[in-house]
Amino acid sequence: MRNALKVAIFLLAFIGILAVTKDHWEGWLLGTFSLFVTLSVIFISFVIFLENRHPTKTLTWLVVFGSFPLVGFIFYLLFGQNYRKKRLFRKKALLDEQTFRKMETNRHHDRKLYMKPHQQPLLQLAKRLTKETISTATQTRVLTNGEETFAAIFAELEKAEHHIHLEYYIVRDDDIGQRLKQILMNKAKKGVHVRFLYDAVGSWKLSKTYIHDLREAGVDIVPFSPVRLPFLNNTINFRNHRKIIVIDGKVGFVGGLNIGDEYLGKNEYFGFWRDTHLFVYGEAVRTLQLIFLQDWYYMTGQTLLTMNYLHAPTVHDHHLGGVQLVAGGPDTKWEVLKHLFFAMITSAQRSIWIASPYFIPDEDILTALKVAALSGIDVRLLVPKRPDKKIVFYASRSYFPELLEAGATIYEYEKGFMHSKIIVVDGELASIGTANMDMRSFHLNFEVNAFLYQTPSVQTLVADFLNDFRDSTQIDKKQFQHRPLWMRLAESTARLLSPLL
């Protein structure tokens, strides 16, 4: 509500200025304003050109500026200032890398994880990009859909004795949000340290009462990158899309579900909500904890890197496979998650199954998928049939013709809304987490994914995929070619904006 009020005040002030100066718009003021916008657009275009972005992105921005100068100027202030990204998050990136390197020197060596020769480059890439080794002492369990996920989360929260750490993109003040709030308040009153980090944009509707009640009960709840003035905020486009829970440093949760009733299928428009989360117990929880603690430090300045928070249990079972928790975001030197996705795809020998509600790949990922399909690999894409964001929906569909032409199979989920973010390669390797297969997750959002190497959970994901395919309709290539002209126009228009989405 506070952010909505700030946006409203900003818009009212802007409209007020226009109203007061309306009698002067035909004179010098209009000329001055036009000159200011023109010079700004020229300067910004020059800056974008010198940044050496991907040619597609550069051309998209230049087309927008050339066609709609004023709209392009506003959109750039909101979404396009990538040149500030490194400067904005340079300190956080340096601290994160130093912390992960320090923790790496203090941990024991993992048991040897056997991977086939063609999978070894992926293993080496994961270690080099993340500065974290892969744990073979961690147990995972796939949680399919909201009921199973929230039941597991609430059960573990009730067991908390020392601390509870939560980090979410969306938190709603509805039935499931109230249940969470009551548990956190009760635990805080009993002396459990509860820290809650929520994204200021994703949770902009979260009521002041909800936050006040938690704080009164002793919960430390902090917004991530609050937006003061939308057009003057440097970080508005870099959002915290992570969904993390860590309990006592032993148990963790990560995946696609936020906190809201729609994730339990209570939204009339979406109906059943198909999503996937992951329960984590053991050594890899420490990495999830580090990700949270570094984000917490970034927003509060509080350092909590002590053994009270970083001592994770070790699970002794030689059949667990490997687990690695990986953070991605604008604070990383490399596009970590995109590079790992690319390496997974190019390592495939039999199959690549992808589920993503928003499918807007860049040229690298798209080419890798087409080459895989042309090579005879079983490439399957699972997407929702019912959109929640129409521009993204049509942009996603614009990539279907070339994938279908290459031999990929595309399924549209019909049972409800499909929100899972999963990749399974050869039935042996998998990724599950918060990152969509889109440019925003690759370049702008703070994300976190679990990479699973020959774990029992991979087989659960395969079984879930097979169930989802049965609840979906396979797109027929010939029928898709005869879709209405208006739909083709919508797809092409949305495709032009895809580098900005």
Backbone torsions as a table, in degrees:
resi	resn	phi	psi	omega
1	MET	NA	-38.2	179.9
2	ARG	-64.5	-42.7	179.1
3	ASN	-65.8	-39.2	177.5
4	ALA	-61.7	-39.6	179.0
5	LEU	-64.9	-40.4	178.8
6	LYS	-63.9	-42.9	177.3
7	VAL	-61.4	-43.1	-179.8
8	ALA	-63.3	-42.9	179.0
9	ILE	-62.2	-42.6	179.8
10	PHE	-61.7	-46.2	-179.3
11	LEU	-65.6	-41.3	179.0
12	LEU	-63.2	-40.0	178.3
13	ALA	-64.0	-41.2	179.2
14	PHE	-64.4	-44.7	178.9
15	ILE	-64.5	-37.0	178.6
16	GLY	-62.8	-41.3	178.0
17	ILE	-62.9	-41.8	178.2
18	LEU	-62.9	-40.3	-178.5
19	ALA	-66.8	-42.8	-178.2
20	VAL	-66.2	-34.9	-175.3
21	THR	-99.5	11.8	-173.3
22	LYS	-60.5	-30.6	-177.8
23	ASP	-75.6	-9.8	-176.9
24	HIS	-105.8	-0.7	-172.6
25	TRP	-69.6	-15.7	179.0
26	GLU	-89.8	-4.9	-177.4
27	GLY	-109.0	-137.3	-174.2
28	TRP	-64.0	-29.9	-176.3
29	LEU	-65.4	-42.4	178.6
30	LEU	-63.6	-42.2	178.9
31	GLY	-64.6	-40.1	179.0
32	THR	-65.7	-42.7	-179.7
33	PHE	-64.2	-44.4	179.6
34	SER	-62.0	-41.6	179.0
35	LEU	-63.9	-40.5	-180.0
36	PHE	-62.5	-46.4	-179.7
37	VAL	-64.0	-44.3	-178.7
38	THR	-61.6	-47.0	179.4
39	LEU	-65.3	-37.0	178.7
40	SER	-65.0	-43.6	179.8
41	VAL	-63.3	-42.7	179.1
42	ILE	-62.7	-43.5	-179.4
43	PHE	-64.9	-46.0	-179.1
44	ILE	-64.0	-41.2	178.0
45	SER	-60.0	-39.8	178.9
46	PHE	-65.9	-40.7	178.7
47	VAL	-63.1	-45.2	179.1
48	ILE	-61.2	-41.3	179.9
49	PHE	-61.6	-41.8	-178.7
50	LEU	-74.2	-19.0	-179.0
51	GLU	-71.6	-14.1	-179.0
52	ASN	55.9	45.5	174.2
53	ARG	-68.1	176.5	174.1
54	HIS	-60.3	136.6	-177.5
55	PRO	-51.6	-37.0	-179.7
56	THR	-61.5	-44.9	179.6
57	LYS	-66.1	-42.8	-179.6
58	THR	-60.3	-48.5	-179.2
59	LEU	-64.1	-37.1	179.4
60	THR	-61.9	-46.8	178.9
61	TRP	-64.1	-41.4	-178.9
62	LEU	-65.2	-37.6	176.6
63	VAL	-64.7	-43.1	179.5
64	VAL	-61.8	-45.5	179.7
65	PHE	-63.9	-40.4	-178.2
66	GLY	-69.1	-34.9	-176.4
67	SER	-87.2	-40.5	-175.7
68	PHE	-135.1	76.2	-173.5
69	PRO	-54.5	-48.9	-176.6
70	LEU	-67.8	-46.5	178.5
71	VAL	-62.9	-42.4	178.9
72	GLY	-62.2	-38.8	178.7
73	PHE	-61.5	-45.8	-179.7
74	ILE	-66.3	-43.9	179.6
75	PHE	-62.1	-37.0	-179.7
76	TYR	-66.7	-41.4	178.0
77	LEU	-60.2	-35.1	-178.4
78	LEU	-81.0	-44.6	-165.6
79	PHE	-124.8	-10.7	-167.3
80	GLY	-106.0	0.1	-170.7
81	GLN	-83.6	59.3	-179.5
82	ASN	-69.5	-21.4	179.4
83	TYR	-63.4	-20.6	178.7
84	ARG	-88.4	-9.6	-172.2
85	LYS	-57.4	-52.6	-177.4
86	LYS	-63.2	-39.0	-179.5
87	ARG	-68.2	-39.4	-178.6
88	LEU	-64.4	-40.3	-171.9
89	PHE	-112.3	14.6	-178.1
90	ARG	-60.2	-45.5	-178.5
91	LYS	-64.6	-43.4	179.1
92	LYS	-63.7	-41.3	179.8
93	ALA	-62.1	-42.6	-179.2
94	LEU	-65.6	-45.0	179.9
95	LEU	-64.3	-41.0	179.5
96	ASP	-61.7	-46.1	-178.1
97	GLU	-64.5	-43.0	178.6
98	GLN	-62.2	-41.2	-179.1
99	THR	-65.7	-45.4	-178.7
100	PHE	-66.3	-36.2	177.6
101	ARG	-66.4	-40.6	179.3
102	LYS	-64.5	-43.4	179.7
103	MET	-67.1	-32.3	-179.9
104	GLU	-63.4	-37.4	-178.6
105	THR	-71.5	-16.5	-176.1
106	ASN	-100.7	1.3	-176.5
107	ARG	-104.4	156.6	-178.3
108	HIS	-78.2	162.9	-179.3
109	HIS	-75.2	135.6	179.7
110	ASP	-71.3	153.8	172.3
111	ARG	-64.4	151.6	-176.3
112	LYS	-63.5	130.1	178.6
113	LEU	-104.4	117.7	-179.6
114	TYR	-79.3	126.8	173.0
115	MET	-135.2	147.6	-177.9
116	LYS	-65.4	155.3	-176.0
117	PRO	-52.4	-40.7	-177.9
118	HIS	-73.6	-11.5	178.1
119	GLN	-95.8	-12.4	-177.2
120	GLN	-59.6	-40.8	177.9
121	PRO	-58.3	-36.5	177.1
122	LEU	-62.9	-42.5	179.1
123	LEU	-60.9	-45.6	-179.9
124	GLN	-66.8	-39.1	178.2
125	LEU	-62.4	-44.3	-179.6
126	ALA	-60.5	-42.2	179.7
127	LYS	-67.2	-41.4	-176.0
128	ARG	-71.3	-40.5	-177.3
129	LEU	-73.0	-35.3	-171.0
130	THR	-100.7	-13.9	-176.1
131	LYS	61.5	16.6	-179.9
132	GLU	-123.4	133.7	174.6
133	THR	-76.7	166.3	-179.5
134	ILE	-90.6	129.4	-177.2
135	SER	-84.6	132.8	171.7
136	THR	-109.9	19.5	-179.4
137	ALA	-126.4	40.4	-176.6
138	THR	-134.8	135.7	177.8
139	GLN	-101.9	137.2	177.8
140	THR	-128.1	156.7	175.8
141	ARG	-145.8	127.1	179.6
142	VAL	-75.6	132.9	177.2
143	LEU	-110.9	113.3	-175.3
144	THR	-96.1	112.7	175.0
145	ASN	79.6	171.6	-170.4
146	GLY	-65.7	-44.3	-176.1
147	GLU	-60.6	-46.7	179.9
148	GLU	-66.1	-37.9	-177.9
149	THR	-67.8	-53.0	-176.7
150	PHE	-68.2	-32.8	175.3
151	ALA	-61.0	-43.5	179.3
152	ALA	-68.2	-41.9	-179.2
153	ILE	-62.9	-48.9	-177.4
154	PHE	-65.1	-37.3	178.8
155	ALA	-62.6	-42.2	-179.7
156	GLU	-73.0	-36.1	177.6
157	LEU	-61.2	-37.6	179.9
158	GLU	-65.5	-21.9	-179.6
159	LYS	-87.5	-7.5	-174.0
160	ALA	-59.5	137.2	-179.3
161	GLU	-120.7	-32.1	-175.5
162	HIS	-114.0	-50.3	-178.4
163	HIS	-154.9	156.7	173.8
164	ILE	-133.2	125.3	178.0
165	HIS	-119.3	128.1	-179.7
166	LEU	-129.0	141.5	177.5
167	GLU	-142.8	116.7	-174.2
168	TYR	-139.0	150.1	175.5
169	TYR	-79.7	-48.6	-179.4
170	ILE	-120.0	127.9	171.4
171	VAL	-129.6	126.7	-177.9
172	ARG	-114.2	147.6	176.4
173	ASP	-91.5	68.5	178.8
174	ASP	-126.0	-160.9	-175.1
175	ASP	-60.1	-50.4	-177.5
176	ILE	-69.6	-33.0	176.1
177	GLY	-66.0	-36.8	178.1
178	GLN	-68.8	-38.0	177.5
179	ARG	-62.1	-43.6	177.9
180	LEU	-62.9	-44.5	-177.9
181	LYS	-59.6	-42.9	-178.6
182	GLN	-64.2	-41.5	178.7
183	ILE	-63.6	-45.3	-178.8
184	LEU	-64.7	-40.2	178.8
185	MET	-64.8	-43.8	179.6
186	ASN	-62.3	-43.1	-179.6
187	LYS	-66.8	-40.6	179.3
188	ALA	-63.1	-39.5	179.0
189	LYS	-67.0	-22.4	178.3
190	LYS	-90.4	3.5	175.9
191	GLY	99.9	2.3	176.5
192	VAL	-76.5	132.9	178.5
193	HIS	-77.6	114.2	-178.4
194	VAL	-113.2	122.0	177.5
195	ARG	-122.4	130.9	-172.1
196	PHE	-131.5	117.6	178.2
197	LEU	-113.3	119.0	-179.9
198	TYR	-123.8	148.1	-178.6
199	ASP	-75.5	131.7	-174.4
200	ALA	-68.5	-27.9	179.4
201	VAL	-88.1	-47.3	179.0
202	GLY	-60.3	-32.7	-177.8
203	SER	-110.5	34.1	-174.9
204	TRP	-66.1	-18.7	178.2
205	LYS	-88.8	-3.7	-177.8
206	LEU	-62.7	128.6	-172.2
207	SER	-71.8	150.9	176.8
208	LYS	-64.0	-32.6	179.1
209	THR	-64.0	-41.9	179.8
210	TYR	-58.2	-47.9	-179.4
211	ILE	-66.7	-42.5	-179.1
212	HIS	-61.5	-44.2	-179.5
213	ASP	-61.2	-41.7	179.1
214	LEU	-64.9	-43.7	-180.0
215	ARG	-65.5	-39.0	178.2
216	GLU	-62.1	-31.6	-179.7
217	ALA	-82.7	-5.8	178.1
218	GLY	104.5	8.0	178.4
219	VAL	-83.3	130.5	173.0
220	ASP	-84.3	106.0	-178.6
221	ILE	-120.3	126.5	-171.1
222	VAL	-133.4	135.4	175.2
223	PRO	-80.7	144.5	176.1
224	PHE	-90.6	121.3	177.7
225	SER	49.0	66.2	177.7
226	PRO	-61.3	147.3	-175.9
227	VAL	-101.1	113.9	178.8
228	ARG	-81.7	-63.7	175.2
229	LEU	-124.6	118.6	-172.2
230	PRO	-52.6	-40.3	-173.5
231	PHE	-85.5	-9.0	-177.0
232	LEU	-118.4	10.4	-177.8
233	ASN	-97.0	124.0	-175.2
234	ASN	-70.4	-25.1	-169.9
235	THR	-109.1	9.9	-174.8
236	ILE	-60.4	-30.0	-176.3
237	ASN	-87.8	-7.1	-177.5
238	PHE	-109.7	94.9	-171.2
239	ARG	-105.2	153.7	178.4
240	ASN	-89.3	99.8	-176.7
241	HIS	-94.7	8.8	-176.5
242	ARG	-74.6	149.7	172.8
243	LYS	-127.8	102.4	-173.4
244	ILE	-131.0	136.7	166.5
245	ILE	-133.0	131.9	173.4
246	VAL	-128.6	129.2	-176.7
247	ILE	-121.4	116.1	176.9
248	ASP	57.6	18.9	-180.0
249	GLY	70.2	7.4	-176.1
250	LYS	-110.2	-39.4	-173.0
251	VAL	-118.1	138.5	177.7
252	GLY	-136.9	158.0	174.8
253	PHE	-133.7	141.3	177.1
254	VAL	-153.6	148.3	179.4
255	GLY	160.1	-153.2	-171.1
256	GLY	-95.7	-11.0	-173.0
257	LEU	-89.3	128.4	169.5
258	ASN	-88.3	-169.1	178.0
259	ILE	-102.1	104.8	-180.0
260	GLY	-176.8	154.3	-176.9
261	ASP	-65.8	-26.9	-179.2
262	GLU	-62.8	-25.7	-179.8
263	TYR	-75.0	-6.5	172.8
264	LEU	-106.4	11.6	177.7
265	GLY	79.3	22.8	-175.9
266	LYS	-94.6	1.9	176.5
267	ASN	-86.6	127.1	-175.1
268	GLU	-64.8	-36.5	-177.6
269	TYR	-69.4	-48.1	-175.7
270	PHE	-82.2	-33.7	-175.7
271	GLY	68.4	-133.4	-178.4
272	PHE	-60.8	132.9	-178.9
273	TRP	-110.4	112.4	-179.2
274	ARG	-92.9	115.9	-177.2
275	ASP	-147.3	169.9	-176.8
276	THR	-140.7	135.4	176.9
277	HIS	-129.2	169.6	-177.8
278	LEU	-133.2	129.0	172.2
279	PHE	-90.5	131.9	-177.7
280	VAL	-127.5	131.0	176.0
281	TYR	-135.1	128.8	176.6
282	GLY	123.0	-154.5	-169.8
283	GLU	-58.4	-40.7	-176.0
284	ALA	-67.8	-14.6	177.9
285	VAL	-61.7	-28.9	-179.9
286	ARG	-62.0	-37.4	176.9
287	THR	-65.5	-42.4	176.9
288	LEU	-60.4	-39.5	177.1
289	GLN	-63.8	-43.4	178.9
290	LEU	-60.7	-41.5	179.0
291	ILE	-59.8	-46.1	178.5
292	PHE	-63.6	-47.7	-175.7
293	LEU	-62.9	-35.3	177.1
294	GLN	-70.1	-38.7	175.3
295	ASP	-66.2	-38.6	178.9
296	TRP	-64.9	-42.8	178.5
297	TYR	-63.1	-39.3	-179.2
298	TYR	-59.7	-36.1	-176.9
299	MET	-93.2	-25.1	-173.5
300	THR	-119.0	-21.0	-174.8
301	GLY	79.3	5.9	-179.3
302	GLN	-88.3	124.9	177.2
303	THR	-96.8	124.2	-176.5
304	LEU	-129.0	31.0	-176.1
305	LEU	-84.2	69.3	178.6
306	THR	-121.8	165.4	-178.2
307	MET	-65.2	-20.1	175.2
308	ASN	-59.9	-27.4	-177.6
309	TYR	-110.2	-19.9	-171.8
310	LEU	-110.7	8.4	177.2
311	HIS	-93.4	107.2	-178.4
312	ALA	-107.8	148.0	178.9
313	PRO	-71.8	159.1	176.8
314	THR	-113.8	127.0	179.7
315	VAL	-95.5	124.7	-177.6
316	HIS	-98.6	94.0	178.7
317	ASP	-155.3	118.3	-174.6
318	HIS	-77.0	-0.4	-177.8
319	HIS	-108.1	14.5	-175.0
320	LEU	-79.7	-24.5	-173.9
321	GLY	77.3	-162.2	-177.2
322	GLY	-113.7	145.1	179.7
323	VAL	-133.7	133.5	177.3
324	GLN	-138.7	124.8	175.5
325	LEU	-94.0	126.4	-172.3
326	VAL	-126.2	127.7	176.0
327	ALA	-97.6	139.9	174.9
328	GLY	-131.0	152.1	179.3
329	GLY	171.0	179.2	-178.8
330	PRO	-69.5	-7.0	178.8
331	ASP	-92.1	-0.7	-179.0
332	THR	-96.3	147.2	-178.4
333	LYS	-66.7	-40.8	-179.9
334	TRP	-108.5	158.6	174.5
335	GLU	-79.4	80.1	-165.3
336	VAL	-57.5	-54.7	-175.0
337	LEU	-66.1	-39.9	178.2
338	LYS	-62.0	-43.7	-179.6
339	HIS	-64.3	-39.0	178.7
340	LEU	-69.4	-39.6	175.3
341	PHE	-60.2	-45.5	-179.7
342	PHE	-60.5	-44.6	179.9
343	ALA	-64.8	-37.6	176.2
344	MET	-61.6	-46.4	-177.3
345	ILE	-62.8	-45.0	-176.8
346	THR	-74.9	-14.1	177.1
347	SER	-85.2	-11.0	-174.3
348	ALA	-64.8	140.0	174.3
349	GLN	-117.5	-21.5	-177.9
350	ARG	-125.0	-46.9	-171.1
351	SER	-151.8	149.8	173.6
352	ILE	-136.0	110.8	178.4
353	TRP	-113.8	125.6	-175.8
354	ILE	-126.8	131.8	171.3
355	ALA	-119.6	126.1	179.2
356	SER	-156.2	129.9	178.4
357	PRO	-70.7	-24.5	-179.8
358	TYR	-127.9	110.6	-175.8
359	PHE	-113.7	94.6	176.8
360	ILE	-133.0	78.2	-176.5
361	PRO	-75.0	154.7	170.4
362	ASP	-84.4	-179.1	-173.9
363	GLU	-62.8	-35.2	-178.9
364	ASP	-63.3	-50.9	-178.6
365	ILE	-65.9	-43.2	-179.1
366	LEU	-61.8	-44.5	179.0
367	THR	-63.3	-42.5	179.6
368	ALA	-60.6	-40.9	179.1
369	LEU	-67.8	-41.6	-179.9
370	LYS	-66.4	-41.7	178.8
371	VAL	-63.9	-40.6	178.7
372	ALA	-62.1	-45.6	-179.9
373	ALA	-64.3	-42.5	178.5
374	LEU	-64.6	-25.2	179.8
375	SER	-82.2	-1.1	178.8
376	GLY	93.5	4.7	177.0
377	ILE	-75.8	142.5	-178.4
378	ASP	-74.7	92.3	-179.7
379	VAL	-98.1	119.3	179.7
380	ARG	-126.4	137.2	178.6
381	LEU	-122.0	127.8	178.6
382	LEU	-113.4	120.3	-177.3
383	VAL	-134.2	161.1	177.8
384	PRO	-74.0	146.0	175.4
385	LYS	-84.8	-29.2	-179.4
386	ARG	-101.0	125.3	-175.6
387	PRO	-82.3	152.9	166.8
388	ASP	-111.3	-23.1	174.5
389	LYS	-130.6	106.8	-168.9
390	LYS	-65.4	-38.3	179.9
391	ILE	-63.5	-44.7	179.2
392	VAL	-66.0	-37.3	179.8
393	PHE	-60.4	-48.9	-178.8
394	TYR	-72.0	-33.5	175.5
395	ALA	-62.2	-40.6	178.8
396	SER	-61.0	-44.6	-177.3
397	ARG	-66.9	-21.4	179.8
398	SER	-67.1	-19.1	179.2
399	TYR	-89.3	-8.9	-175.0
400	PHE	-65.4	-44.2	-175.0
401	PRO	-55.6	-45.8	-177.5
402	GLU	-71.4	-30.8	176.1
403	LEU	-69.8	-43.1	177.7
404	LEU	-63.1	-40.3	179.4
405	GLU	-62.7	-33.3	-179.5
406	ALA	-78.2	-12.7	178.5
407	GLY	109.0	6.7	177.3
408	ALA	-74.8	158.1	177.6
409	THR	-112.0	131.5	-177.7
410	ILE	-120.6	129.6	179.7
411	TYR	-115.5	137.0	174.6
412	GLU	-106.5	120.8	-176.2
413	TYR	-74.0	127.4	-172.5
414	GLU	-111.4	-16.0	-173.9
415	LYS	-68.5	-26.3	-179.2
416	GLY	-178.5	-139.5	177.1
417	PHE	-103.1	129.4	-178.1
418	MET	-97.3	117.3	-174.7
419	HIS	-122.0	4.2	-179.1
420	SER	-66.8	148.7	179.3
421	LYS	-126.8	90.7	-169.1
422	ILE	-137.4	143.0	167.5
423	ILE	-129.7	130.8	174.2
424	VAL	-126.9	126.6	-178.0
425	VAL	-117.5	124.3	176.2
426	ASP	57.4	17.5	-179.1
427	GLY	66.3	15.8	-175.6
428	GLU	-125.1	-34.6	-178.4
429	LEU	-117.1	145.1	-178.6
430	ALA	-150.5	155.7	171.6
431	SER	-129.4	134.6	177.8
432	ILE	-142.0	133.6	-179.1
433	GLY	174.4	-141.2	-173.0
434	THR	-103.3	-14.4	-173.3
435	ALA	-82.7	126.6	172.0
436	ASN	-81.2	167.3	175.2
437	MET	-87.1	64.4	-179.2
438	ASP	-146.1	168.9	-173.4
439	MET	-69.4	-29.9	178.7
440	ARG	-64.6	-43.9	178.3
441	SER	-68.7	-31.7	-179.8
442	PHE	-72.8	-38.5	-166.4
443	HIS	-116.0	-25.8	-167.1
444	LEU	-118.9	-42.5	-173.7
445	ASN	-81.9	151.8	166.3
446	PHE	-81.4	119.7	-175.1
447	GLU	-127.8	168.4	172.9
448	VAL	-150.8	131.2	179.5
449	ASN	-129.5	150.8	171.8
450	ALA	-100.7	127.7	175.5
451	PHE	-104.8	126.3	-173.5
452	LEU	-113.7	128.0	-177.6
453	TYR	-116.7	102.1	175.7
454	GLN	57.3	39.2	176.2
455	THR	-93.4	158.6	175.0
456	PRO	-57.8	-28.0	-179.5
457	SER	-64.5	-27.9	178.4
458	VAL	-61.6	-39.5	179.3
459	GLN	-67.0	-33.4	174.4
460	THR	-64.1	-41.8	178.2
461	LEU	-63.5	-38.6	176.9
462	VAL	-61.9	-46.1	179.4
463	ALA	-62.6	-40.0	177.8
464	ASP	-64.7	-39.1	176.6
465	PHE	-58.9	-45.7	-178.4
466	LEU	-61.6	-38.8	175.8
467	ASN	-65.2	-41.3	-179.6
468	ASP	-66.1	-37.2	177.5
469	PHE	-61.2	-35.7	178.9
470	ARG	-69.7	-24.6	177.6
471	ASP	-94.8	17.8	-177.0
472	SER	-128.2	167.2	174.5
473	THR	-113.4	128.7	178.8
474	GLN	-77.5	131.9	179.4
475	ILE	-71.7	126.5	177.0
476	ASP	-85.4	126.4	-174.8
477	LYS	-58.8	-45.6	-177.4
478	LYS	-68.3	-42.9	178.5
479	GLN	-64.2	-38.6	-179.1
480	PHE	-64.8	-32.8	178.6
481	GLN	-65.6	-22.6	-178.2
482	HIS	-102.7	22.4	177.0
483	ARG	-65.1	158.1	-174.6
484	PRO	-59.8	154.2	-179.3
485	LEU	-62.5	-39.5	-179.1
486	TRP	-61.6	-33.6	179.3
487	MET	-70.2	-39.5	177.3
488	ARG	-62.9	-41.3	178.3
489	LEU	-63.4	-42.2	178.9
490	ALA	-62.6	-42.0	179.9
491	GLU	-65.0	-43.6	-178.0
492	SER	-66.8	-40.0	178.1
493	THR	-64.5	-45.3	179.3
494	ALA	-65.9	-33.8	179.5
495	ARG	-62.3	-36.8	178.7
496	LEU	-61.1	-31.5	-179.0
497	LEU	-90.2	-4.1	-173.3
498	SER	-57.4	-35.6	177.8
499	PRO	-66.2	-16.5	-178.6
500	LEU	-97.7	-11.2	-174.0
501	LEU	-79.1	NA	NA
